[in-house]
Structure formats: C-alpha cells, structure tokens
Amino acid sequence: MSERGQALIRLSVAGALVALAGLGWWLFGESAFDLSTLRDVRDTMAHRVRQTPELAALAFIAAYLLVAALALPGALVLTLLGGALFGIGPGVLLVALASSLGALLSFSVVRWIAGRLLRDRLAARLTPIASGIERDGAYYLFTLRVVPIFPFFLVNVLVALTPIRTWTFYWVSLIGMLPATLVYVNAGHQLASLDSMSGLLTPGLMGALALLGVFPLVARRLLPGIAQRIGWLMGAVRANRRWRGQRPHRFDRDLIVIGAGAAGLVAANIAASLRAKVTLIEREAMGGDCLNTGCVPSKALIRLANRVREERRFAEQGTGIAGVPSGNTTRPDLAVILDRVRATIDRIAPHDSVERYRDLGVECIRADARVLSPWTVDVTPAEGGRSERLHARHLIIATGAEPVVPDIAGLAPGRALTTQTLWAIRELPNRLLVLGGGPVGCELAQAFQRLGSAVTLVERAERLLPREEPEASAEVSRSLEADGVRVFTGATLQSVQDGSRAHVVG
C-alpha cells in the first residue's frame, strides 16, 4: 500500500477515535463523577459479581480498557468501583491490569497514527532529548505516573512521541500507577463512608506521592556515588581482615609512590608540599610515558609535521617560508625530526628530574617495587643488589599501562611498532598502518601522513574517538581524510601478509 493510502487509513482511524471520545464525553460527562450514581451502580452490580465473578471481572477490564484508551470520563469512578465490587486485593489487580493495558493501547495508537509524522517534523527539536529519553526515560515516566496531577491520557500521548521502548513504557506505567491505584481502590472499598471525591487526596498524601515519584530521579544521581563509597568501605574492611596483625608498629615514611609518571609526580609533589615524608620509586626514566613516549614527543612531532606540511605547500608554489627557497620537503629526514623531538624532551625533563624532586624533599629511588601489604613495599635496585623493605602509612600505585600488541596472523613478534618503540626508528616509512582510532592513534596517523607516509587508520568501533562526542569524532575523521589518511571504522585487522600487506575486514 502506498504512503498516501496508509496516511488516509491513519486519518480515518484518528477521526473515528475522536468521534467516539466526543460521544463519550457528551453522554457521560455530567454524571461520571456523581457518588450517588456510583453507589447505585455498586448496589445493582454486586449481586451479578457474586454470581459470575469471572465474567464480571472480564467485563470490568473491557470497560476500563475502553475508558482509558479513549480518555473517556469515568476512569476514577471505575477505579473506585473496582474496590467496591471486588475488594482491595482483586480490585487493585484488575485496575492495575486494565489501566496499564489501556495506557499501552492509547500509547500504541498515538504512535501508529502520528508518532512517525510528528517525529519526522520535530526531529531537530527531539534529537537533543532523544539520548536523554533513551537513558532516563523510564525514570521520568515513573515520576509522571506516580504523581497524580499529570493527566493520564496526556502522558500517554507525549511519551508516545519519544524514542522510549514499548515494553519499557508498559512495565513502568504498571508499577508507577500502583500507589495511586491502591489509594483509590481502598477508597472504593470504603465507599459507604466516602462523602466526596475531594477527600481522596489530602495534601499529605499528595506530598508523599510526589516524593515517591521524584525519588528514582534523585536516586539515579546519588546511588552511583553512594555505591562507590560503600565499595571503598567494604574493600577497606576486607583488607583489614586479610592483613590483620601485619600492620607495622612504626613507619619510616608517610607515603610511598610507585611510578614517576604524570600522576606519580603530581602526588609526590603535593604530599611533599604538605611536609609529608615521601619516597618515589621509578624503574625507568622519570616523567613516565607522558614525558618520554607520550604527550610531549607526540605534540612535538605534530608541530614538526605541521611545519613540514606548510613547507611542502610553499615548495609547490616555488618559494619557501618567508620567501626563502625550500629544500626537499617531500621526504624529510625522520632522524633529524626525531632528534628535534628528543631535544624537546631534554628541555622539559629537568622539571621532572630526580634533582628537582630531591630539592622538594622527595626521596627518589630507581628500582623495581613489589607491594607486599597495604603498608610494605619490597624494593630491588634497578642496577642489582639486595632488596629492601620499606614501610609507609599510605601507598600510591601509579604505574600506568603498556601498549598491547594483538595476536594477528602473519605479524612477526617485534614487527609492530608501539608508542614506546616508535621513537627509535630512523627512516620514514613509505606506508604505515595505525591500529586504533583513539587520541594517540589519530595524532600519529595525521603526523606521519603530513610527514610523507601513506597512512591507513583502522578502528574497530563504528567511529573514531568513540569516547568523545559524535560531532568531535566526525570532525577529526574529516580532518584526517583531508590530509589523505585512509580511515576504516567498524573494521578489524585479520592478517598481515609478507610483513607489508594487511587484510582488513569491515
């Protein structure tokens, strides 16, 4: 069937439903909330309910379903009648089932008739909240259902226009409407003593329902932090049980920091400035990855690669930078470039040096460290010699991480470069495949492409920088492709052939 035909069917169904709802309001709008009428109906139907309870329950569900789905007057009256005719337990069950099914029917009809049309027309406005609805939609819907001031039918219509799943809508509506259902069914069970509808919801009861509705939203914000703190507390309790009796009677220092990278250096610096007695243990070079193989060299390489690109552009125009004739920038000398990177590292290294931290009052030891307990560290000098045990009130483990080379068919051990071994090469690769589209992978891919290598970037996720905003990922991808980098996302590296050819699937 054509889209035009489907649209006509939807309009016809919508018109029929509006006509039925209008007829219902015209017929029952005046008497639907009359308590005397409700008592008469109860007295009339009580005998039939006792004779055929199953048939009466089905008829009640059908009537409630019709009223709820079409937003007819009388939902409150039927809820009270459910308590009056069936009692509290069965009444709550029947009303909860009928009201939730009615809400589901209303939700589905609205989504079928107008949901797609309105979502298409309001796509620009709905897009910013779509992710929030997918993440927290159940909590918002629960709040709308629990607090009775929000119109039942209006909630069905508005939520139908959001991306919330149908099953989520149903079960959240079922649970969210239970508190008010229990209140009204209980009132219907005591119909003989009920004087007016206004006495059903007192200010205190309304406040309690409002708090109940807001609680899940507040809890969603607070519970992760509370759970984290409880986890820390339980971890401390388990640690105390495990190491009971092993805590040293005296400590020769306040803090031991293992790892002299960015985090370890900052921790040692802060502790020393607070006049704590600090020992800093590092197996290799001070400064860690950030200074020696990460942040500093990569940023220096990017700057030099940008300069090479600019010189290449000027060379294409027949001049050098500032009018000075350019040399051969098509294949720059990578050894010279990496020597300049090394010079940048050497210029910054004194800020992270052993001498500087000793001047700050930090004891610096070049050694391997092995944690024996929450207070004890076994230290073996890097040059060899006898190990020594150090005791401190607190330990900080800031050892960082190492690159992991995946097991790829055809890739010989040691053939792949990592962020730790890349800086030792002396010749610019003709072709370079970068595996991983995170920040480091994108930086190195762009730098080597601008230096003159033919770079291919492979990322297993559906986009580069998967932890960043989609807009940022798209911009980085456009920039890389503009430089000539071949970018493959949603792809995996299956094998390497002859050490120079790669098989990528994506």
C-alpha positions as CSV (number, residue, x, y, z in Angstrom):
1,M,0.0,0.0,0.0
2,S,1.2,3.5,-0.9
3,E,2.2,6.0,1.8
4,R,-0.8,8.1,0.8
5,G,-3.2,5.2,1.4
6,Q,-1.6,4.5,4.8
7,A,-2.0,8.2,5.7
8,L,-5.7,8.1,4.8
9,I,-6.2,5.0,7.0
10,R,-4.5,6.7,9.9
11,L,-6.6,9.8,9.5
12,S,-9.8,7.7,9.3
13,V,-8.9,5.8,12.5
14,A,-8.0,9.1,14.2
15,G,-11.3,10.7,13.2
16,A,-13.3,7.7,14.4
17,L,-11.5,7.7,17.8
18,V,-12.0,11.4,18.2
19,A,-15.7,10.9,17.4
20,L,-16.0,8.1,20.0
21,A,-14.3,10.1,22.6
22,G,-16.5,13.1,21.9
23,L,-19.6,11.0,22.1
24,G,-18.5,9.5,25.4
25,W,-17.9,13.0,26.9
26,W,-21.3,14.1,25.7
27,L,-23.1,11.1,27.1
28,F,-21.3,10.7,30.4
29,G,-19.6,13.9,31.1
30,E,-22.2,15.2,33.5
31,S,-22.7,12.1,35.7
32,A,-19.4,10.4,35.7
33,F,-18.3,11.8,39.0
34,D,-21.6,11.5,40.9
35,L,-21.0,9.5,44.1
36,S,-24.7,8.7,44.4
37,T,-24.7,7.2,40.9
38,L,-21.7,5.2,41.8
39,R,-23.4,3.7,44.9
40,D,-26.4,2.8,42.8
41,V,-24.2,1.1,40.3
42,R,-22.5,-0.8,43.0
43,D,-25.7,-2.0,44.5
44,T,-27.0,-3.1,41.1
45,M,-23.9,-5.0,40.1
46,A,-22.9,-6.5,43.5
47,H,-25.3,-9.4,43.0
48,R,-24.1,-10.2,39.5
49,V,-20.5,-10.1,40.6
50,R,-21.2,-12.7,43.3
51,Q,-23.0,-14.9,40.8
52,T,-20.4,-14.8,37.9
53,P,-17.2,-13.2,39.3
54,E,-15.0,-14.2,36.3
55,L,-17.4,-12.8,33.7
56,A,-17.8,-9.6,35.8
57,A,-14.0,-9.2,36.0
58,L,-13.7,-9.5,32.2
59,A,-16.5,-7.0,31.7
60,F,-14.8,-4.6,34.1
61,I,-11.5,-4.9,32.4
62,A,-13.1,-4.3,29.0
63,A,-15.0,-1.2,30.2
64,Y,-11.9,0.2,31.9
65,L,-9.8,-0.5,28.8
66,L,-12.2,1.4,26.6
67,V,-12.3,4.3,29.0
68,A,-8.6,4.5,29.5
69,A,-7.7,4.1,25.8
70,L,-10.2,6.8,24.6
71,A,-9.7,9.2,27.5
72,L,-13.4,9.0,28.4
73,P,-14.7,10.3,31.7
74,G,-15.1,7.7,34.3
75,A,-11.6,6.2,35.0
76,L,-11.7,7.4,38.6
77,V,-15.2,6.1,39.0
78,L,-14.3,2.7,37.6
79,T,-11.3,2.6,39.9
80,L,-13.5,3.2,43.0
81,L,-16.0,0.7,41.6
82,G,-13.3,-1.9,41.4
83,G,-12.6,-1.6,45.1
84,A,-16.3,-1.5,45.9
85,L,-17.2,-4.6,43.9
86,F,-14.1,-6.8,44.1
87,G,-12.4,-5.8,47.3
88,I,-8.9,-4.4,47.8
89,G,-6.7,-7.2,46.5
90,P,-8.6,-8.3,43.4
91,G,-9.6,-4.7,42.8
92,V,-6.0,-3.5,42.7
93,L,-5.1,-6.4,40.4
94,L,-7.9,-5.7,38.0
95,V,-7.5,-1.9,37.9
96,A,-3.7,-2.2,37.5
97,L,-4.0,-4.6,34.6
98,A,-6.8,-2.7,32.9
99,S,-5.3,0.8,33.3
100,S,-1.8,-0.3,32.2
101,L,-3.3,-2.1,29.1
102,G,-5.4,0.9,28.4
103,A,-2.4,3.2,28.6
104,L,-0.5,0.8,26.3
105,L,-3.3,0.8,23.8
106,S,-3.5,4.6,23.8
107,F,0.3,4.8,23.5
108,S,0.4,2.4,20.6
109,V,-2.4,4.1,18.7
110,V,-0.9,7.5,19.1
111,R,2.5,6.2,18.0
112,W,0.9,4.4,15.0
113,I,-1.2,7.4,13.9
114,A,1.0,10.4,14.5
115,G,4.3,9.3,16.1
116,R,6.3,8.9,12.9
117,L,4.9,12.0,11.3
118,L,5.5,14.2,14.3
119,R,8.9,12.7,15.0
120,D,9.9,13.5,11.4
121,R,8.7,17.1,11.6
122,L,10.1,17.7,15.1
123,A,13.3,15.7,14.5
124,A,15.6,18.8,15.1
125,R,13.9,19.5,18.4
126,L,13.6,16.0,19.6
127,T,17.2,15.0,18.8
128,P,18.8,16.8,21.8
129,I,16.4,15.0,24.2
130,A,16.4,11.6,22.4
131,S,19.5,10.3,24.1
132,G,18.3,11.5,27.5
133,I,14.9,9.7,27.0
134,E,16.7,6.5,26.0
135,R,18.9,6.8,29.1
136,D,16.5,8.1,31.7
137,G,13.1,7.8,30.1
138,A,11.9,5.1,32.5
139,Y,12.7,7.4,35.5
140,Y,10.8,10.4,34.0
141,L,7.8,8.2,33.1
142,F,7.7,6.7,36.6
143,T,7.6,10.3,38.1
144,L,4.7,11.2,35.7
145,R,2.8,8.1,36.7
146,V,3.2,8.3,40.4
147,V,2.3,12.0,40.8
148,P,-1.5,12.0,40.0
149,I,-1.6,15.7,38.9
150,F,-0.4,14.7,35.5
151,P,-3.3,13.8,33.2
152,F,-3.3,10.1,32.4
153,F,-4.1,10.4,28.6
154,L,-1.7,13.4,28.1
155,V,1.2,11.3,29.5
156,N,0.3,8.5,27.0
157,V,0.3,10.9,24.1
158,L,3.5,12.8,24.9
159,V,5.6,9.7,25.8
160,A,4.4,8.1,22.5
161,L,6.3,10.8,20.6
162,T,9.6,9.9,22.4
163,P,12.0,7.0,21.5
164,I,11.1,5.0,24.6
165,R,10.6,1.3,24.0
166,T,7.0,-0.1,24.2
167,W,7.9,-2.7,26.8
168,T,9.6,-0.1,29.0
169,F,6.5,2.1,28.7
170,Y,4.2,-0.7,29.8
171,W,6.0,-2.0,32.8
172,V,7.0,1.4,34.1
173,S,3.4,2.5,33.8
174,L,2.2,-0.6,35.6
175,I,4.5,0.0,38.5
176,G,4.1,3.8,38.6
177,M,0.3,3.7,38.8
178,L,0.2,1.2,41.6
179,P,0.4,3.6,44.5
180,A,-2.5,5.8,43.3
181,T,-4.4,2.7,42.3
182,L,-4.1,1.3,45.8
183,V,-5.3,4.6,47.3
184,Y,-8.4,4.8,45.1
185,V,-9.3,1.1,45.3
186,N,-9.1,1.3,49.1
187,A,-11.4,4.4,49.0
188,G,-13.8,2.5,46.8
189,H,-13.8,-0.4,49.2
190,Q,-14.9,2.1,51.9
191,L,-17.5,3.7,49.6
192,A,-20.2,3.8,52.2
193,S,-18.2,6.2,54.3
194,L,-17.0,8.4,51.4
195,D,-18.6,11.8,51.3
196,S,-16.9,13.5,48.3
197,M,-14.2,13.0,45.7
198,S,-12.2,15.9,47.1
199,G,-11.4,13.9,50.3
200,L,-9.5,11.2,48.4
201,L,-6.2,13.1,48.0
202,T,-5.2,15.1,51.1
203,P,-2.2,17.4,50.9
204,G,-0.1,15.0,52.9
205,L,-0.9,12.1,50.6
206,M,-0.2,14.2,47.5
207,G,3.2,15.2,49.0
208,A,4.0,11.6,49.7
209,L,3.2,10.5,46.2
210,A,5.3,13.4,44.8
211,L,8.3,12.4,46.9
212,L,7.8,8.8,45.7
213,G,7.8,10.0,42.1
214,V,10.9,12.2,42.4
215,F,12.8,9.6,44.4
216,P,14.0,7.5,41.4
217,L,15.4,10.5,39.6
218,V,17.3,11.6,42.7
219,A,18.4,8.1,43.5
220,R,19.8,7.7,40.0
221,R,22.1,10.7,40.6
222,L,23.1,9.7,44.1
223,L,23.3,5.9,44.1
224,P,26.5,5.6,41.9
225,G,28.4,7.8,44.3
226,I,27.0,6.0,47.3
227,A,27.7,2.6,45.8
228,Q,31.3,3.7,45.1
229,R,31.8,4.8,48.7
230,I,30.3,1.6,50.0
231,G,32.6,-0.3,47.8
232,W,35.6,1.6,49.2
233,L,34.4,0.9,52.7
234,M,33.8,-2.8,52.1
235,G,37.3,-3.0,50.4
236,A,38.9,-1.4,53.4
237,V,37.0,-3.8,55.8
238,R,38.2,-6.8,53.7
239,A,41.7,-5.5,53.6
240,N,41.8,-5.1,57.4
241,R,40.6,-8.6,57.8
242,R,43.2,-10.0,55.4
243,W,46.1,-8.1,56.8
244,R,45.1,-8.2,60.5
245,G,48.1,-8.4,62.7
246,Q,50.6,-7.5,59.8
247,R,50.4,-3.7,60.1
248,P,53.8,-2.4,61.2
249,H,54.2,-0.9,64.6
250,R,56.2,2.0,63.2
251,F,56.5,3.7,59.8
252,D,59.7,5.2,58.4
253,R,57.9,7.4,55.9
254,D,54.4,8.7,55.3
255,L,53.9,7.9,51.7
256,I,55.4,5.6,49.0
257,V,54.6,6.5,45.4
258,I,55.3,3.7,42.9
259,G,55.7,5.2,39.4
260,A,57.2,8.6,38.4
261,G,54.8,9.4,35.6
262,A,52.5,12.3,35.5
263,A,50.2,11.0,38.2
264,G,53.0,9.8,40.5
265,L,55.0,13.1,40.2
266,V,51.9,15.2,41.0
267,A,51.1,13.0,44.0
268,A,54.6,13.2,45.3
269,N,54.8,16.9,44.8
270,I,51.6,17.6,46.6
271,A,52.4,15.3,49.5
272,A,55.9,16.8,49.9
273,S,54.4,20.3,49.9
274,L,52.3,19.2,52.8
275,R,55.5,18.2,54.6
276,A,54.9,14.5,54.4
277,K,57.9,12.2,54.2
278,V,57.7,10.8,50.6
279,T,59.5,8.1,48.7
280,L,59.2,8.0,44.9
281,I,60.1,4.7,43.2
282,E,60.6,4.5,39.4
283,R,62.1,1.6,37.4
284,E,62.9,3.6,34.3
285,A,63.1,7.3,33.3
286,M,61.5,10.0,35.4
287,G,58.4,11.5,33.7
288,G,57.0,8.2,32.6
289,D,55.1,7.9,29.3
290,C,53.9,11.5,29.2
291,L,57.4,12.9,29.0
292,N,59.3,10.2,27.2
293,T,57.0,8.4,24.8
294,G,53.6,10.0,25.1
295,C,52.3,13.6,25.4
296,V,55.5,15.6,24.9
297,P,57.0,13.7,22.0
298,S,53.7,13.3,20.2
299,K,52.9,17.1,20.5
300,A,56.5,17.9,19.3
301,L,56.1,15.5,16.4
302,I,52.7,17.1,15.4
303,R,54.2,20.6,15.4
304,L,57.1,19.5,13.2
305,A,54.8,17.6,10.9
306,N,52.7,20.7,10.5
307,R,55.8,22.7,9.6
308,V,56.8,20.1,7.0
309,R,53.3,20.4,5.5
310,E,53.5,24.1,5.3
311,E,57.0,24.0,3.7
312,R,55.6,21.5,1.2
313,R,52.8,23.8,0.3
314,F,55.2,26.7,-0.2
315,A,57.5,24.5,-2.2
316,E,54.6,23.7,-4.5
317,Q,54.3,27.4,-5.1
318,G,58.1,27.8,-5.8
319,T,59.0,29.6,-2.6
320,G,60.0,28.7,0.9
321,I,58.6,30.1,4.2
322,A,59.1,33.9,4.3
323,G,60.3,33.8,0.7
324,V,63.3,31.6,1.4
325,P,63.6,28.8,-1.3
326,S,62.7,25.4,0.2
327,G,64.7,22.3,0.0
328,N,63.3,18.8,-0.5
329,T,60.3,18.5,1.9
330,T,58.7,15.6,0.1
331,R,60.7,13.1,2.1
332,P,62.0,14.8,5.2
333,D,64.8,13.2,7.2
334,L,63.0,11.4,10.0
335,A,66.2,11.1,12.0
336,V,66.6,14.8,12.1
337,I,63.0,15.3,13.1
338,L,63.1,12.8,15.9
339,D,66.4,14.4,17.1
340,R,64.4,17.6,17.5
341,V,61.7,15.7,19.3
342,R,64.4,14.4,21.7
343,A,65.7,17.9,22.2
344,T,62.2,19.0,23.2
345,I,62.1,16.2,25.8
346,D,65.5,17.1,27.1
347,R,64.4,20.7,27.5
348,I,61.4,19.7,29.6
349,A,63.0,16.8,31.5
350,P,64.6,19.0,34.3
351,H,61.1,19.8,35.5
352,D,60.6,16.0,36.2
353,S,64.1,15.2,37.2
354,V,65.4,13.4,40.3
355,E,67.3,16.5,41.3
356,R,64.2,18.7,41.3
357,Y,62.2,16.3,43.4
358,R,65.0,15.8,45.8
359,D,65.1,19.5,46.2
360,L,61.4,19.3,47.1
361,G,62.2,16.8,49.8
362,V,61.2,13.6,48.0
363,E,63.4,10.5,48.3
364,C,63.8,9.2,44.7
365,I,64.8,5.5,44.2
366,R,65.4,3.9,40.8
367,A,64.3,0.3,41.5
368,D,61.7,-2.4,41.0
369,A,58.9,-2.3,43.5
370,R,56.7,-5.2,44.7
371,V,53.8,-4.5,47.1
372,L,53.7,-7.0,49.9
373,S,50.9,-5.4,52.0
374,P,49.0,-2.1,52.2
375,W,51.9,-0.7,54.1
376,T,55.0,-2.6,52.9
377,V,56.9,-2.5,49.6
378,D,59.8,-4.7,48.6
379,V,62.4,-2.6,46.6
380,T,65.1,-4.1,44.4
381,P,67.6,-1.6,42.9
382,A,67.5,-1.5,39.1
383,E,71.3,-1.9,38.9
384,G,71.0,-5.1,41.0
385,G,71.8,-5.7,44.6
386,R,70.0,-6.7,47.8
387,S,66.3,-5.9,48.1
388,E,65.0,-3.7,50.9
389,R,61.6,-3.5,52.6
390,L,60.1,-0.1,53.1
391,H,57.1,0.7,55.3
392,A,54.7,3.7,54.9
393,R,51.3,4.7,56.2
394,H,50.0,5.1,52.7
395,L,50.8,3.7,49.2
396,I,50.0,5.2,45.8
397,I,50.4,2.9,42.8
398,A,50.8,5.0,39.7
399,T,52.5,2.5,37.3
400,G,50.4,3.4,34.2
401,A,49.9,1.0,31.4
402,E,51.8,-0.6,28.5
403,P,50.8,-1.0,24.8
404,V,49.3,-4.3,23.9
405,V,50.0,-5.8,20.5
406,P,47.1,-8.1,19.5
407,D,47.7,-11.6,18.1
408,I,47.4,-11.1,14.4
409,A,48.1,-13.8,11.8
410,G,51.3,-13.1,9.9
411,L,52.6,-10.4,12.2
412,A,56.1,-11.4,13.4
413,P,57.0,-10.7,17.0
414,G,58.6,-7.3,17.3
415,R,57.5,-6.3,13.9
416,A,54.8,-3.9,15.1
417,L,55.8,-0.5,16.5
418,T,54.2,0.8,19.7
419,T,54.1,4.2,21.3
420,Q,57.2,3.1,23.3
421,T,59.3,1.8,20.3
422,L,58.2,4.2,17.6
423,W,60.7,6.9,18.6
424,A,63.7,4.7,17.9
425,I,63.1,4.4,14.1
426,R,65.4,6.5,11.9
427,E,63.7,6.3,8.5
428,L,60.3,7.5,7.5
429,P,58.1,4.5,6.5
430,N,56.7,4.6,2.9
431,R,53.4,3.1,4.2
432,L,52.1,2.9,7.8
433,L,49.1,1.2,9.2
434,V,47.9,2.5,12.5
435,L,45.7,0.1,14.5
436,G,43.4,2.0,16.9
437,G,41.5,5.3,16.4
438,G,41.9,6.7,19.9
439,P,43.6,10.0,20.6
440,V,47.2,8.6,20.2
441,G,46.3,6.7,17.0
442,C,44.7,9.8,15.4
443,E,47.7,12.0,16.4
444,L,50.3,9.7,15.0
445,A,48.3,8.9,11.8
446,Q,48.0,12.6,11.0
447,A,51.6,13.4,11.9
448,F,53.1,10.7,9.7
449,Q,50.7,11.4,6.9
450,R,51.9,15.1,6.9
451,L,55.5,13.9,7.1
452,G,55.0,12.0,3.9
453,S,54.0,8.4,4.8
454,A,50.9,6.8,3.2
455,V,48.9,6.1,6.4
456,T,45.9,3.8,6.9
457,L,44.0,4.1,10.2
458,V,41.8,1.1,11.3
459,E,39.4,1.4,14.2
460,R,37.2,-1.5,15.4
461,A,34.4,0.9,16.7
462,E,31.9,2.5,14.5
463,R,33.7,5.9,14.7
464,L,37.0,7.4,15.7
465,L,37.4,8.6,19.2
466,P,34.5,6.5,20.5
467,R,34.6,8.1,23.9
468,E,34.1,11.6,22.6
469,E,31.0,13.3,21.2
470,P,30.0,12.1,17.8
471,E,30.5,15.6,16.4
472,A,34.1,15.7,17.5
473,S,34.7,12.2,16.0
474,A,33.2,13.4,12.7
475,E,35.4,16.5,12.6
476,V,38.6,14.5,13.4
477,S,37.7,12.0,10.7
478,R,37.1,14.8,8.1
479,S,40.5,16.4,9.0
480,L,42.4,13.1,8.7
481,E,40.8,12.3,5.3
482,A,41.5,15.8,4.1
483,D,45.2,15.1,4.8
484,G,45.0,11.9,2.8
485,V,44.7,9.3,5.6
486,R,42.6,6.3,4.7
487,V,40.2,5.7,7.6
488,F,38.4,2.4,8.2
489,T,35.9,2.3,11.0
490,G,33.9,-0.7,12.2
491,A,36.8,-2.8,10.8
492,T,39.2,-5.4,12.2
493,L,42.7,-6.3,11.0
494,Q,42.6,-10.0,10.2
495,S,46.1,-10.8,8.9
496,V,49.4,-9.4,7.7
497,Q,51.0,-10.9,4.5
498,D,54.7,-10.7,3.8
499,G,55.1,-8.2,6.5
500,S,53.9,-5.4,4.2
501,R,50.3,-6.3,3.2
502,A,47.3,-6.2,5.6
503,H,43.9,-7.8,5.3
504,V,41.3,-5.6,6.8
505,V,37.6,-6.6,7.2
506,G,35.0,-4.1,7.9
